[in-house]
């Protein structure tokens, strides 16, 4: 299927492969395949999966494996990482994994890189066996990864598959650090405005102001994340959104859990202080909840504010039928003007 657009901008999918409190990882992967097949048919541009660890509500910890599963179940949609947390891995391993994926699915694989661990300190140690590295090492790690893809015939260590392949590398961030690095290297940049709304405009300005053209990009290209929970009625959308609210609430409490079913009243499961924190994180500019008309209005406002080149949509919805319907409602807005 050809990519469709909303007001000239392609829309993409961020899937956290949610494990529900009544579900299983196996069911989460089945749901992801179904969502990927539908969103490909509806004209979405990319389908990205995120690396998280020690989180019982997210099934995509082995991110490259799940990317291969999704790419194998679809035909044309780009599939990638949003993102791989590079400090958790030796760069050569990521080069080999994504070189393998690109060799299996040529021209369809994206490699989005983050510098956060995507987990807690104890799990970071279990992943790395050392905590000597720091986020400040990220630029060097990115350069090392790029070197494995460059195809230097004189390199002593080469990544096979991966050597000589041109796999699009994106830098992901929720602050200005990766924005500056992406600008310096002339790479596309994706900002996590779906959970860091207050930093969005500053990071995008930094990226665009400092952008240096490269062999990859002549002009800056910024993708921004939004949460969208759409339904045929305002009441159902608001009810469905309480699952995501509970997920953020659990993370704030240090009580990571499977994705919980919607509740009728968040006041019964949270304190006023916690609700204020939720409103700050799930800002109404970047967390859009409501009917098709409201989604259209809010997406328009968001694009006008950010001038984004692309939007990637996260929809943490408990029931698979409702998650599919939410993306379908967004799809109905594409190419409509």
N, C-alpha and C positions, 0 to 999 in steps of 0.2 A: 504493500500500500504506500501511496505517496504521502509525505508529511503534510498535514494541514496546519493552519495558522489561526491564531486569535489576534486580530488587529495587526497582522503582518508578522507576528512573533510565534515561533514554534513552541509547543508545550511538550513537556516530558514528564516521566514518572519516576518518583523516588519510592522504592519499596523497602520497608524494614522487615519484610517477611514476618509479620506479627504472629506470635503464638498466643492463642486465646486461653483463658483459664479453663475452658472446656475442650480445648483442642490439643494438638501435638505438632512437633516439627514436621512430620510427614504431611499432615493436613496443611500446614503453612506453605510448604513447597508446592503442593497441589493447587492451592489458592493463588500462589504467585504465577504459576504457569497459566492458569485460567485468566488472570488479570493481564498478563503480558500479551496473550493471544488476542484478547478483546481490545486492549489499547493500541496494539499494532493495527488492527482492523479499523479502529476509529481515527487513525491518523496521527497518533502521538509520535514524537521524534526519537526519544531515547527511553531506555528502561534501565535505571541504575539501582544497585543494591549497596547497602552500607555495612561496613565491618564494625561489629560490636562484640564484646566478650563478657562472659559471666552475667548475662542478662537473660533471664528465663522467658522474657516476652519477645525476643528477637532471634530468628533462626538463621540469620545470614552471617554467622561468624566465619565460616569457611567461604569467604566471599567469591573467590575465583571459581570454586566448584559450583556454586549456585549460578554464577554468570554463565558458565558452560551449559548448565541445565536449561536455563531460560533461552539462551541463544539456540540451543538444539530444538526447542519446542516452538520457535518462531522462524520467520522467513526473511524479514527485511529490517525490522526495527533495530536501531543501534542498542547494544547492551554493554553495560560497564559498571564501574565501581564509583560509588558516591559516598565515601571513598574507601580505598585501601589506606590503612593507617601505617605509613611507611616506617616509622620508628619501630614498629613491632616485627619487622622482617629484614632479612638481608636483601639488599637491592637485587642481587643476582637471582634470588628465588622469585621475586616479583617479575623480573624480566623473563624468566623461564615460563612462569605461569601464564603471563599475558602474551608472550610469544607463542605459547601453545594455543591459547584461545584465538589469537589472530590468525594462526595457521589453519585452525579448524573452521573459523567463520571470517574469512577475509573481508576487510573493509567495514566490519560491523562492531568492532570492539573499542571501547573507551577506557582509559586508565586515569581515574580521578584519584588524587593523592591528598591525604590529610596528614597533619603533623601531631595531632593529639593521639593518645593511646586508645581512645574509645572504650575505656574501662577504668577500673580502680587500680591503685598502686600495687596491691598484692597480685592481681591478675597480670599486670604489666610485667612484674618480675617472673611470673610463671611463663609468660610468652617469650621474654628476652633473655632470661637467666642472669640479667644484670640490669641495674638502673643507672649505669654510668653515663649513658647517652642522655641528651636533653633535647627539647624542641629546637634549640639553637643549632643543632646538628642537621636540621632538616635540609637546608640548602645543599650541603655537601652530599647528603643521601640522594637527593633528586639528581644532582650532577652525576653521581656514580651510576644511578639507574639509566640516565640518558646515555651514558657512555656504553652501556651494554647493548643498547639499541642502535648505536651509531654504525656498527659494522667495521670498526677499526681492524684491518687485517693484521696489524702488528701487536694487538693486545694479547697478553699472555693468557688471560682468562676471558672466555667468550660464553655468552648465554645461547644455548641451543635448545629449543627454538627461541628466537628473539633477536639474534644477531642480524643487523641490517634491516629490521622491520620498522616501518613508520607507523607506530601506534600513537594516536592522539593522547597527549598527556595534559591533564587539567590539574590546576592547583585549587584546592578547596580551603575555605576558611570561615571563621566567625569573628575575625578581627582584622587589623591592618597588616599583620606580618605576612601572610600568604598573598595578600593583595599586592604588596610591594615586590615580593619575589616573583609573582606571575608577571607583573609589569616589567621588571628588570629582564626576565628571560623571554618576554614576548610570547607568553602562553595564555590560553583561555583560562578564565577564572570563574569559579562558582562560589557564591556567598550563601551561607546558611542563615538567611534572613528569617526562615521559619522558626528558628529558636533564638536568634540574636537580632531582633528587629531594630534595636536602637543603634547598632553599629553599621547598619546597611549602607546608608548614604555616604558616610565617611569613608568606608572601605572602597566603595565603588568609585568615589572621586579620586582617592589615592591611586587606585589601579589605572584609571583613565589618564590622570595627569602625568603619571610617571611611565606610562607604557612606552616600550622601545620595540619597534618593528623587528621581526625575526623571520627566519625561513618558514616558520609555522604560521605566523599571522602578520599581516601588514597593519591591521587596525585592532584595537582592543575588542574582546568578545566576552561579555559578562552574562552569566546565567545566575538567576536568583531563585531561592527556594520559598515556596509558600505552602501553608497547610490549607487544604480545601476539604470541607465536609459539606457536600451538597445533597439535597433530598427534594422530593416533590412538594413537601410542606416545610414551613419554617419550624414548626414544632418538632417534626422528626429529626431535622438537621441538628437542632439544638440538643435534643436528647442523645443522638448518636455522638455528638462532640464530647460528651462527658467521659467516654472511654479514654480519649486522648488526655483530657484533663486529669483523670485518675492516674494515668501513666506518668505524667510529669510530677504529680503529687507524690507518687511512690519514689521517684528518683530523688526528689528533694528530701524525702525522709530517709533516704538510704535503704529503702526497702524494695528493691527492684522485683517486679512480679510479672506474671503473664498479663496480657492485655485483658482488662476487666470489662464485663458487660456494662452497658449504659445504666445510669441511675436516674431516678426521677428528680432528685434534689441534691446538688453538690454541697449545699449547706449542711447536710446531714453527715457528710464524710470528710469535711474540711473545716478549718478554723478561718475566721476573717483574715488573719495575717496570711495564711496559705492562699486564700482566694486572691488577695491583692498581688501576691507573687505570681500566681498563675496568669492574671490579667496582664502583667508586665511581660512575661515570657511569651504568652500566646496572644500577642497584640492583635487587635482587630484589623490592622493594616496587612498583616502577614498570616493571620489565621482567619480564613473566610468561611463562615458558617451560614448556610441559608439556602434559599431556592435559586433557580437558574438566574432570575433577574438580579438578585443580590450578588451572586457570584460574578456576573457580567460587570456590574457596576464597580465592585471592589477590585476585580482584576484590572479593569480600565484605569482606576485610580492608581493602582500599584505600578502599572507600566508608565503612566505619566510621571509619577514621582521618581522612579528609578531609571527610566529609559533603558530597561533591560533588553538584551538581545535574545534572551530565551528565558522561559520560566519552567522550573521543575517542581512538580506537585507531589506533596506527601499527604496521604489520606489514611490516618490511623483510625479505622472503623472496624468495629467488632464483628459485625455480620458480613459475610462475603457478598451476599446479594446486595446489601446496601453499599458496600465498597465499589462493586461493579457499577451500580447505578450512579454513584457520585461521579466517577470518571466519565460515565456516559453523558451525564448532564453537562460536564465541562466540554466534552467532545461536540455536543450539539451547538456550542457557541463558536466553534472553530469554522473559519471560512464563511461565517454568517454575515459578514459586512463587506 
